[in-house]
Amino acid sequence: MRDFVEADWQAVFVYQSDPLYLRYSYWTHRTQKDVCEFIQMFIDEQKEQPRVESEVILLL
């Protein structure tokens, strides 16, 4: 596990654009821009002091 970085957008885009994922999500579709903004939100949260939220990525 580690914090998100900008380069993670591609891996996140793969699963977030999968129809099976979208079936159970409130999103109906995802674009590269959507995913980049989503990840940037997590990166911005990493800089907060004190850090009150923590989203991490699990690498397999």
N, CA, C and O atoms as a Tripos MOL2 file, in Angstrom:
@<TRIPOS>MOLECULE
protein
  240   239    60     0     0
PROTEIN
NO_CHARGES

@<TRIPOS>ATOM
      1 N           0.8510   -1.1710    0.0000 N.3       1 MET1
      2 CA          0.0000    0.0000    0.0000 C.3       1 MET1
      3 C           0.8950    1.2320    0.0000 C.2       1 MET1
      4 O           1.9800    1.2520    0.5810 O.2       1 MET1
      5 N           0.3850    2.2700   -0.6870 N.am      2 ARG2
      6 CA          1.1060    3.5370   -0.6960 C.3       2 ARG2
      7 C           0.1300    4.6410   -1.0850 C.2       2 ARG2
      8 O          -0.9900    4.3810   -1.5240 O.2       2 ARG2
      9 N           0.5810    5.8730   -0.9130 N.am      3 ASP3
     10 CA         -0.2200    7.0120   -1.3420 C.3       3 ASP3
     11 C          -0.3410    7.0350   -2.8630 C.2       3 ASP3
     12 O           0.5160    6.5140   -3.5770 O.2       3 ASP3
     13 N          -1.4080    7.6430   -3.3360 N.am      4 PHE4
     14 CA         -1.5910    7.8200   -4.7720 C.3       4 PHE4
     15 C          -0.5590    8.8000   -5.3230 C.2       4 PHE4
     16 O          -0.1270    9.7240   -4.6340 O.2       4 PHE4
     17 N          -0.1740    8.5810   -6.5770 N.am      5 VAL5
     18 CA          0.6460    9.5190   -7.3440 C.3       5 VAL5
     19 C          -0.0510    9.7200   -8.6890 C.2       5 VAL5
     20 O          -0.8930    8.9170   -9.0900 O.2       5 VAL5
     21 N           0.3110   10.8030   -9.3810 N.am      6 GLU6
     22 CA         -0.3530   11.1290  -10.6430 C.3       6 GLU6
     23 C          -0.3200    9.9830  -11.6460 C.2       6 GLU6
     24 O          -1.2850    9.7790  -12.3830 O.2       6 GLU6
     25 N           0.7630    9.2440  -11.6820 N.am      7 ALA7
     26 CA          0.9130    8.1550  -12.6550 C.3       7 ALA7
     27 C          -0.0900    7.0200  -12.4420 C.2       7 ALA7
     28 O          -0.2200    6.1560  -13.3100 O.2       7 ALA7
     29 N          -0.7880    6.9980  -11.3290 N.am      8 ASP8
     30 CA         -1.7670    5.9400  -11.0460 C.3       8 ASP8
     31 C          -3.0430    6.0730  -11.8620 C.2       8 ASP8
     32 O          -3.8640    5.1560  -11.8700 O.2       8 ASP8
     33 N          -3.2250    7.1910  -12.5440 N.am      9 TRP9
     34 CA         -4.4900    7.4180  -13.2500 C.3       9 TRP9
     35 C          -4.8060    6.3070  -14.2420 C.2       9 TRP9
     36 O          -5.9730    5.9470  -14.4000 O.2       9 TRP9
     37 N          -3.8050    5.7570  -14.9110 N.am     10 GLN10
     38 CA         -4.0710    4.7290  -15.9180 C.3      10 GLN10
     39 C          -4.6510    3.4620  -15.2950 C.2      10 GLN10
     40 O          -5.6210    2.9040  -15.8090 O.2      10 GLN10
     41 N          -4.0720    3.0150  -14.2110 N.am     11 ALA11
     42 CA         -4.5710    1.8070  -13.5380 C.3      11 ALA11
     43 C          -5.9680    2.0400  -12.9760 C.2      11 ALA11
     44 O          -6.8280    1.1630  -13.0580 O.2      11 ALA11
     45 N          -6.1920    3.2090  -12.4120 N.am     12 VAL12
     46 CA         -7.5110    3.5350  -11.8640 C.3      12 VAL12
     47 C          -8.5350    3.6360  -12.9940 C.2      12 VAL12
     48 O          -9.6720    3.1870  -12.8480 O.2      12 VAL12
     49 N          -8.1350    4.2180  -14.1080 N.am     13 PHE13
     50 CA         -9.0290    4.3350  -15.2600 C.3      13 PHE13
     51 C          -9.4680    2.9610  -15.7590 C.2      13 PHE13
     52 O         -10.6210    2.7800  -16.1500 O.2      13 PHE13
     53 N          -8.5550    2.0000  -15.7460 N.am     14 VAL14
     54 CA         -8.8920    0.6510  -16.2100 C.3      14 VAL14
     55 C         -10.0510    0.0780  -15.3990 C.2      14 VAL14
     56 O         -11.0260   -0.4080  -15.9720 O.2      14 VAL14
     57 N          -9.9550    0.1310  -14.0700 N.am     15 TYR15
     58 CA        -11.0470   -0.4650  -13.2890 C.3      15 TYR15
     59 C         -12.2780    0.4230  -13.2210 C.2      15 TYR15
     60 O         -13.3980   -0.0840  -13.1480 O.2      15 TYR15
     61 N         -12.0940    1.7420  -13.2440 N.am     16 GLN16
     62 CA        -13.2620    2.6160  -13.1470 C.3      16 GLN16
     63 C         -14.0440    2.7230  -14.4530 C.2      16 GLN16
     64 O         -15.1630    3.2370  -14.4510 O.2      16 GLN16
     65 N         -13.4950    2.2590  -15.5470 N.am     17 SER17
     66 CA        -14.2450    2.2580  -16.7990 C.3      17 SER17
     67 C         -14.7980    0.8700  -17.1340 C.2      17 SER17
     68 O         -15.4340    0.6810  -18.1710 O.2      17 SER17
     69 N         -14.5530   -0.0840  -16.2610 N.am     18 ASP18
     70 CA        -15.0760   -1.4400  -16.4440 C.3      18 ASP18
     71 C         -16.5940   -1.4320  -16.2020 C.2      18 ASP18
     72 O         -17.0490   -0.9330  -15.1730 O.2      18 ASP18
     73 N         -17.3780   -1.9790  -17.1400 N.am     19 PRO19
     74 CA        -18.8430   -1.9900  -16.9670 C.3      19 PRO19
     75 C         -19.3050   -2.6540  -15.6720 C.2      19 PRO19
     76 O         -20.3070   -2.2310  -15.0940 O.2      19 PRO19
     77 N         -18.6070   -3.6710  -15.2090 N.am     20 LEU20
     78 CA        -19.0040   -4.3250  -13.9620 C.3      20 LEU20
     79 C         -18.8180   -3.3930  -12.7690 C.2      20 LEU20
     80 O         -19.6600   -3.3530  -11.8720 O.2      20 LEU20
     81 N         -17.7100   -2.6390  -12.7580 N.am     21 TYR21
     82 CA        -17.5040   -1.6390  -11.7060 C.3      21 TYR21
     83 C         -18.5900   -0.5700  -11.7770 C.2      21 TYR21
     84 O         -19.1870   -0.2090  -10.7630 O.2      21 TYR21
     85 N         -18.8350   -0.0720  -12.9750 N.am     22 LEU22
     86 CA        -19.8110    1.0030  -13.1510 C.3      22 LEU22
     87 C         -21.2280    0.5530  -12.7870 C.2      22 LEU22
     88 O         -22.0600    1.3690  -12.3910 O.2      22 LEU22
     89 N         -21.4900   -0.7190  -12.9210 N.am     23 ARG23
     90 CA        -22.8120   -1.2570  -12.5770 C.3      23 ARG23
     91 C         -23.1600   -0.9770  -11.1190 C.2      23 ARG23
     92 O         -24.3240   -0.7590  -10.7820 O.2      23 ARG23
     93 N         -22.1450   -0.9830  -10.2570 N.am     24 TYR24
     94 CA        -22.3570   -0.7980   -8.8180 C.3      24 TYR24
     95 C         -21.8760    0.5710   -8.3190 C.2      24 TYR24
     96 O         -21.7980    0.8040   -7.1130 O.2      24 TYR24
     97 N         -21.5620    1.4530   -9.2340 N.am     25 SER25
     98 CA        -21.0790    2.7860   -8.8920 C.3      25 SER25
     99 C         -22.1550    3.8170   -9.2080 C.2      25 SER25
    100 O         -23.0620    3.5560   -9.9990 O.2      25 SER25
    101 N         -22.0500    4.9840   -8.5890 N.am     26 TYR26
    102 CA        -22.9950    6.0450   -8.9390 C.3      26 TYR26
    103 C         -22.6050    6.7570  -10.2170 C.2      26 TYR26
    104 O         -23.3890    7.5410  -10.7530 O.2      26 TYR26
    105 N         -21.3890    6.4930  -10.7210 N.am     27 TRP27
    106 CA        -20.9860    7.0240  -12.0150 C.3      27 TRP27
    107 C         -21.5600    6.1340  -13.1060 C.2      27 TRP27
    108 O         -21.7080    4.9280  -12.9100 O.2      27 TRP27
    109 N         -21.8830    6.7140  -14.2450 N.am     28 THR28
    110 CA        -22.3560    5.9230  -15.3790 C.3      28 THR28
    111 C         -21.2580    5.6990  -16.4030 C.2      28 THR28
    112 O         -21.3290    4.7640  -17.2010 O.2      28 THR28
    113 N         -20.2490    6.5450  -16.3850 N.am     29 HIS29
    114 CA        -19.0680    6.3700  -17.2260 C.3      29 HIS29
    115 C         -17.9430    7.2210  -16.6390 C.2      29 HIS29
    116 O         -18.1880    8.1230  -15.8390 O.2      29 HIS29
    117 N         -16.7160    6.9250  -17.0430 N.am     30 ARG30
    118 CA        -15.5550    7.6590  -16.5370 C.3      30 ARG30
    119 C         -14.6710    8.0440  -17.7160 C.2      30 ARG30
    120 O         -14.5070    7.2700  -18.6590 O.2      30 ARG30
    121 N         -14.1090    9.2350  -17.6560 N.am     31 THR31
    122 CA        -13.1630    9.6930  -18.6590 C.3      31 THR31
    123 C         -11.7880    9.8160  -18.0100 C.2      31 THR31
    124 O         -11.6500    9.7550  -16.7890 O.2      31 THR31
    125 N         -10.7720    9.9920  -18.8610 N.am     32 GLN32
    126 CA         -9.4280   10.2000  -18.3130 C.3      32 GLN32
    127 C          -9.4070   11.4310  -17.4240 C.2      32 GLN32
    128 O          -8.7860   11.4260  -16.3610 O.2      32 GLN32
    129 N         -10.0840   12.4860  -17.8570 N.am     33 LYS33
    130 CA        -10.1360   13.7220  -17.0660 C.3      33 LYS33
    131 C         -10.7850   13.4600  -15.7080 C.2      33 LYS33
    132 O         -10.2830   13.9270  -14.6850 O.2      33 LYS33
    133 N         -11.8890   12.7220  -15.6860 N.am     34 ASP34
    134 CA        -12.5620   12.3850  -14.4250 C.3      34 ASP34
    135 C         -11.6110   11.6930  -13.4630 C.2      34 ASP34
    136 O         -11.5290   12.0460  -12.2860 O.2      34 ASP34
    137 N         -10.8980   10.7100  -13.9750 N.am     35 VAL35
    138 CA        -10.0110    9.9120  -13.1310 C.3      35 VAL35
    139 C          -8.8200   10.7400  -12.6450 C.2      35 VAL35
    140 O          -8.4080   10.6220  -11.4910 O.2      35 VAL35
    141 N          -8.2750   11.5710  -13.5220 N.am     36 CYS36
    142 CA         -7.1530   12.4290  -13.1050 C.3      36 CYS36
    143 C          -7.5870   13.3860  -11.9990 C.2      36 CYS36
    144 O          -6.8370   13.6090  -11.0490 O.2      36 CYS36
    145 N          -8.7770   13.9480  -12.1080 N.am     37 GLU37
    146 CA         -9.2980   14.8340  -11.0600 C.3      37 GLU37
    147 C          -9.5380   14.0580   -9.7660 C.2      37 GLU37
    148 O          -9.2750   14.5650   -8.6760 O.2      37 GLU37
    149 N         -10.0310   12.8450   -9.8890 N.am     38 PHE38
    150 CA        -10.2790   11.9730   -8.7400 C.3      38 PHE38
    151 C          -8.9770   11.7120   -7.9800 C.2      38 PHE38
    152 O          -8.9320   11.8310   -6.7560 O.2      38 PHE38
    153 N          -7.9320   11.3590   -8.7040 N.am     39 ILE39
    154 CA         -6.6370   11.0890   -8.0790 C.3      39 ILE39
    155 C          -6.0250   12.3710   -7.5190 C.2      39 ILE39
    156 O          -5.4050   12.3490   -6.4550 O.2      39 ILE39
    157 N          -6.1920   13.4660   -8.2150 N.am     40 GLN40
    158 CA         -5.6350   14.7280   -7.7270 C.3      40 GLN40
    159 C          -6.2520   15.1180   -6.3890 C.2      40 GLN40
    160 O          -5.5810   15.7050   -5.5400 O.2      40 GLN40
    161 N          -7.5160   14.7950   -6.2020 N.am     41 MET41
    162 CA         -8.1740   15.0620   -4.9180 C.3      41 MET41
    163 C          -7.4330   14.3360   -3.7880 C.2      41 MET41
    164 O          -7.2190   14.9080   -2.7190 O.2      41 MET41
    165 N          -7.0450   13.0850   -4.0240 N.am     42 PHE42
    166 CA         -6.3070   12.3230   -3.0080 C.3      42 PHE42
    167 C          -4.9130   12.9030   -2.7900 C.2      42 PHE42
    168 O          -4.4410   12.9780   -1.6550 O.2      42 PHE42
    169 N          -4.2650   13.3050   -3.8550 N.am     43 ILE43
    170 CA         -2.9260   13.8900   -3.7380 C.3      43 ILE43
    171 C          -2.9920   15.1950   -2.9460 C.2      43 ILE43
    172 O          -2.1240   15.4610   -2.1150 O.2      43 ILE43
    173 N          -4.0090   15.9990   -3.1960 N.am     44 ASP44
    174 CA         -4.1750   17.2480   -2.4500 C.3      44 ASP44
    175 C          -4.4040   16.9730   -0.9700 C.2      44 ASP44
    176 O          -3.8890   17.6950   -0.1170 O.2      44 ASP44
    177 N          -5.1770   15.9300   -0.6610 N.am     45 GLU45
    178 CA         -5.4390   15.5740    0.7400 C.3      45 GLU45
    179 C          -4.1600   15.1460    1.4550 C.2      45 GLU45
    180 O          -4.0370   15.3370    2.6650 O.2      45 GLU45
    181 N          -3.2070   14.5710    0.7220 N.am     46 GLN46
    182 CA         -1.9450   14.1360    1.3230 C.3      46 GLN46
    183 C          -1.1540   15.3150    1.8810 C.2      46 GLN46
    184 O          -0.3590   15.1470    2.8060 O.2      46 GLN46
    185 N          -1.3640   16.4920    1.3310 N.am     47 LYS47
    186 CA         -0.5950   17.6800    1.7230 C.3      47 LYS47
    187 C          -1.1980   18.4200    2.9070 C.2      47 LYS47
    188 O          -0.5710   19.3230    3.4610 O.2      47 LYS47
    189 N          -2.4080   18.0430    3.2970 N.am     48 GLU48
    190 CA         -3.0780   18.7410    4.3950 C.3      48 GLU48
    191 C          -2.3640   18.4680    5.7170 C.2      48 GLU48
    192 O          -1.8780   17.3660    5.9700 O.2      48 GLU48
    193 N          -2.3170   19.5070    6.5490 N.am     49 GLN49
    194 CA         -1.7190   19.3860    7.8780 C.3      49 GLN49
    195 C          -2.7050   19.9240    8.8990 C.2      49 GLN49
    196 O          -3.0360   21.1070    8.8270 O.2      49 GLN49
    197 N          -3.1830   19.1580    9.8200 N.am     50 PRO50
    198 CA         -2.9040   17.7410    9.9470 C.3      50 PRO50
    199 C          -3.6580   16.9490    8.8670 C.2      50 PRO50
    200 O          -4.6940   17.3820    8.3640 O.2      50 PRO50
    201 N          -3.1330   15.8360    8.5460 N.am     51 ARG51
    202 CA         -3.7670   14.9780    7.5390 C.3      51 ARG51
    203 C          -4.8780   14.2070    8.2270 C.2      51 ARG51
    204 O          -4.6280   13.3870    9.1110 O.2      51 ARG51
    205 N          -6.1120   14.4790    7.8090 N.am     52 VAL52
    206 CA         -7.2500   13.8670    8.4740 C.3      52 VAL52
    207 C          -7.8880   12.7500    7.6550 C.2      52 VAL52
    208 O          -8.6850   11.9740    8.1830 O.2      52 VAL52
    209 N          -7.5460   12.6590    6.3650 N.am     53 GLU53
    210 CA         -8.0390   11.5830    5.5220 C.3      53 GLU53
    211 C          -6.8630   10.9100    4.8440 C.2      53 GLU53
    212 O          -5.8430   11.5380    4.5580 O.2      53 GLU53
    213 N          -7.0250    9.6300    4.5940 N.am     54 SER54
    214 CA         -5.9380    8.8940    3.9610 C.3      54 SER54
    215 C          -6.5160    7.8780    2.9800 C.2      54 SER54
    216 O          -7.1650    6.9140    3.3860 O.2      54 SER54
    217 N          -6.2830    8.0950    1.7090 N.am     55 GLU55
    218 CA         -6.6580    7.1570    0.6620 C.3      55 GLU55
    219 C          -5.3620    6.5740    0.1240 C.2      55 GLU55
    220 O          -4.4270    7.3120   -0.1850 O.2      55 GLU55
    221 N          -5.3050    5.2670    0.0130 N.am     56 VAL56
    222 CA         -4.0930    4.6160   -0.4720 C.3      56 VAL56
    223 C          -4.4400    3.6750   -1.6150 C.2      56 VAL56
    224 O          -5.5960    3.2940   -1.8010 O.2      56 VAL56
    225 N          -3.4230    3.3120   -2.3690 N.am     57 ILE57
    226 CA         -3.5960    2.3700   -3.4570 C.3      57 ILE57
    227 C          -2.9470    1.0500   -3.0440 C.2      57 ILE57
    228 O          -1.8810    1.0350   -2.4290 O.2      57 ILE57
    229 N          -3.5920   -0.0350   -3.3850 N.am     58 LEU58
    230 CA         -3.0660   -1.3650   -3.0750 C.3      58 LEU58
    231 C          -2.4330   -1.9260   -4.3390 C.2      58 LEU58
    232 O          -3.1010   -2.0730   -5.3630 O.2      58 LEU58
    233 N          -1.1650   -2.2330   -4.2660 N.am     59 LEU59
    234 CA         -0.4270   -2.7590   -5.4140 C.3      59 LEU59
    235 C          -0.3370   -4.2730   -5.2980 C.2      59 LEU59
    236 O           0.0110   -4.8090   -4.2460 O.2      59 LEU59
    237 N          -0.6520   -4.9450   -6.3800 N.am     60 LEU60
    238 CA         -0.5600   -6.4140   -6.3750 C.3      60 LEU60
    239 C           0.5700   -6.8610   -7.2630 C.2      60 LEU60
    240 O           0.8140   -8.0610   -7.3950 O.2      60 LEU60
@<TRIPOS>BOND
     1     1     2 1
     2     2     3 1
     3     3     4 2
     4     3     5 am
     5     5     6 1
     6     6     7 1
     7     7     8 2
     8     7     9 am
     9     9    10 1
    10    10    11 1
    11    11    12 2
    12    11    13 am
    13    13    14 1
    14    14    15 1
    15    15    16 2
    16    15    17 am
    17    17    18 1
    18    18    19 1
    19    19    20 2
    20    19    21 am
    21    21    22 1
    22    22    23 1
    23    23    24 2
    24    23    25 am
    25    25    26 1
    26    26    27 1
    27    27    28 2
    28    27    29 am
    29    29    30 1
    30    30    31 1
    31    31    32 2
    32    31    33 am
    33    33    34 1
    34    34    35 1
    35    35    36 2
    36    35    37 am
    37    37    38 1
    38    38    39 1
    39    39    40 2
    40    39    41 am
    41    41    42 1
    42    42    43 1
    43    43    44 2
    44    43    45 am
    45    45    46 1
    46    46    47 1
    47    47    48 2
    48    47    49 am
    49    49    50 1
    50    50    51 1
    51    51    52 2
    52    51    53 am
    53    53    54 1
    54    54    55 1
    55    55    56 2
    56    55    57 am
    57    57    58 1
    58    58    59 1
    59    59    60 2
    60    59    61 am
    61    61    62 1
    62    62    63 1
    63    63    64 2
    64    63    65 am
    65    65    66 1
    66    66    67 1
    67    67    68 2
    68    67    69 am
    69    69    70 1
    70    70    71 1
    71    71    72 2
    72    71    73 am
    73    73    74 1
    74    74    75 1
    75    75    76 2
    76    75    77 am
    77    77    78 1
    78    78    79 1
    79    79    80 2
    80    79    81 am
    81    81    82 1
    82    82    83 1
    83    83    84 2
    84    83    85 am
    85    85    86 1
    86    86    87 1
    87    87    88 2
    88    87    89 am
    89    89    90 1
    90    90    91 1
    91    91    92 2
    92    91    93 am
    93    93    94 1
    94    94    95 1
    95    95    96 2
    96    95    97 am
    97    97    98 1
    98    98    99 1
    99    99   100 2
   100    99   101 am
   101   101   102 1
   102   102   103 1
   103   103   104 2
   104   103   105 am
   105   105   106 1
   106   106   107 1
   107   107   108 2
   108   107   109 am
   109   109   110 1
   110   110   111 1
   111   111   112 2
   112   111   113 am
   113   113   114 1
   114   114   115 1
   115   115   116 2
   116   115   117 am
   117   117   118 1
   118   118   119 1
   119   119   120 2
   120   119   121 am
   121   121   122 1
   122   122   123 1
   123   123   124 2
   124   123   125 am
   125   125   126 1
   126   126   127 1
   127   127   128 2
   128   127   129 am
   129   129   130 1
   130   130   131 1
   131   131   132 2
   132   131   133 am
   133   133   134 1
   134   134   135 1
   135   135   136 2
   136   135   137 am
   137   137   138 1
   138   138   139 1
   139   139   140 2
   140   139   141 am
   141   141   142 1
   142   142   143 1
   143   143   144 2
   144   143   145 am
   145   145   146 1
   146   146   147 1
   147   147   148 2
   148   147   149 am
   149   149   150 1
   150   150   151 1
   151   151   152 2
   152   151   153 am
   153   153   154 1
   154   154   155 1
   155   155   156 2
   156   155   157 am
   157   157   158 1
   158   158   159 1
   159   159   160 2
   160   159   161 am
   161   161   162 1
   162   162   163 1
   163   163   164 2
   164   163   165 am
   165   165   166 1
   166   166   167 1
   167   167   168 2
   168   167   169 am
   169   169   170 1
   170   170   171 1
   171   171   172 2
   172   171   173 am
   173   173   174 1
   174   174   175 1
   175   175   176 2
   176   175   177 am
   177   177   178 1
   178   178   179 1
   179   179   180 2
   180   179   181 am
   181   181   182 1
   182   182   183 1
   183   183   184 2
   184   183   185 am
   185   185   186 1
   186   186   187 1
   187   187   188 2
   188   187   189 am
   189   189   190 1
   190   190   191 1
   191   191   192 2
   192   191   193 am
   193   193   194 1
   194   194   195 1
   195   195   196 2
   196   195   197 am
   197   197   198 1
   198   198   199 1
   199   199   200 2
   200   199   201 am
   201   201   202 1
   202   202   203 1
   203   203   204 2
   204   203   205 am
   205   205   206 1
   206   206   207 1
   207   207   208 2
   208   207   209 am
   209   209   210 1
   210   210   211 1
   211   211   212 2
   212   211   213 am
   213   213   214 1
   214   214   215 1
   215   215   216 2
   216   215   217 am
   217   217   218 1
   218   218   219 1
   219   219   220 2
   220   219   221 am
   221   221   222 1
   222   222   223 1
   223   223   224 2
   224   223   225 am
   225   225   226 1
   226   226   227 1
   227   227   228 2
   228   227   229 am
   229   229   230 1
   230   230   231 1
   231   231   232 2
   232   231   233 am
   233   233   234 1
   234   234   235 1
   235   235   236 2
   236   235   237 am
   237   237   238 1
   238   238   239 1
   239   239   240 2
@<TRIPOS>SUBSTRUCTURE
     1 MET1         2 RESIDUE 1 A MET
     2 ARG2         6 RESIDUE 1 A ARG
     3 ASP3        10 RESIDUE 1 A ASP
     4 PHE4        14 RESIDUE 1 A PHE
     5 VAL5        18 RESIDUE 1 A VAL
     6 GLU6        22 RESIDUE 1 A GLU
     7 ALA7        26 RESIDUE 1 A ALA
     8 ASP8        30 RESIDUE 1 A ASP
     9 TRP9        34 RESIDUE 1 A TRP
    10 GLN10       38 RESIDUE 1 A GLN
    11 ALA11       42 RESIDUE 1 A ALA
    12 VAL12       46 RESIDUE 1 A VAL
    13 PHE13       50 RESIDUE 1 A PHE
    14 VAL14       54 RESIDUE 1 A VAL
    15 TYR15       58 RESIDUE 1 A TYR
    16 GLN16       62 RESIDUE 1 A GLN
    17 SER17       66 RESIDUE 1 A SER
    18 ASP18       70 RESIDUE 1 A ASP
    19 PRO19       74 RESIDUE 1 A PRO
    20 LEU20       78 RESIDUE 1 A LEU
    21 TYR21       82 RESIDUE 1 A TYR
    22 LEU22       86 RESIDUE 1 A LEU
    23 ARG23       90 RESIDUE 1 A ARG
    24 TYR24       94 RESIDUE 1 A TYR
    25 SER25       98 RESIDUE 1 A SER
    26 TYR26      102 RESIDUE 1 A TYR
    27 TRP27      106 RESIDUE 1 A TRP
    28 THR28      110 RESIDUE 1 A THR
    29 HIS29      114 RESIDUE 1 A HIS
    30 ARG30      118 RESIDUE 1 A ARG
    31 THR31      122 RESIDUE 1 A THR
    32 GLN32      126 RESIDUE 1 A GLN
    33 LYS33      130 RESIDUE 1 A LYS
    34 ASP34      134 RESIDUE 1 A ASP
    35 VAL35      138 RESIDUE 1 A VAL
    36 CYS36      142 RESIDUE 1 A CYS
    37 GLU37      146 RESIDUE 1 A GLU
    38 PHE38      150 RESIDUE 1 A PHE
    39 ILE39      154 RESIDUE 1 A ILE
    40 GLN40      158 RESIDUE 1 A GLN
    41 MET41      162 RESIDUE 1 A MET
    42 PHE42      166 RESIDUE 1 A PHE
    43 ILE43      170 RESIDUE 1 A ILE
    44 ASP44      174 RESIDUE 1 A ASP
    45 GLU45      178 RESIDUE 1 A GLU
    46 GLN46      182 RESIDUE 1 A GLN
    47 LYS47      186 RESIDUE 1 A LYS
    48 GLU48      190 RESIDUE 1 A GLU
    49 GLN49      194 RESIDUE 1 A GLN
    50 PRO50      198 RESIDUE 1 A PRO
    51 ARG51      202 RESIDUE 1 A ARG
    52 VAL52      206 RESIDUE 1 A VAL
    53 GLU53      210 RESIDUE 1 A GLU
    54 SER54      214 RESIDUE 1 A SER
    55 GLU55      218 RESIDUE 1 A GLU
    56 VAL56      222 RESIDUE 1 A VAL
    57 ILE57      226 RESIDUE 1 A ILE
    58 LEU58      230 RESIDUE 1 A LEU
    59 LEU59      234 RESIDUE 1 A LEU
    60 LEU60      238 RESIDUE 1 A LEU
